[in-house]
Amino acid sequence: MIRRQVLAWAAAAVTAGIAASATAQTITLHGASQFNDDHAFTKALVRFEELVKKYYGKPVSFVLHKIASLASRRTTSPT
């Protein structure tokens, strides 16, 4: 069930990205996962990236922020 939700969300993101940047050379999709690399959600996003690049036929750029990159960007809140 979660896999279907992820794929539906990803398909909607690609559709929106295609419609929004029809004149652009390369579409860039951004995503983030709060889970580790072994989690199904993160694996689904990576697999989605692979399939889109394989079948879309035009240049597509993905930016996937994983938990490690998000944790290193945290800063302390100002007092």
Buried (B, 14 or more C-beta within 10 A) or exposed (E): EEEEEBBEBBEEBBEEBBEEEEEEEEBEBEBEBEEEEEBEBBBBBBBBBEEBBEEEEEEBEBEBEBBEEEEEEEEEEEE
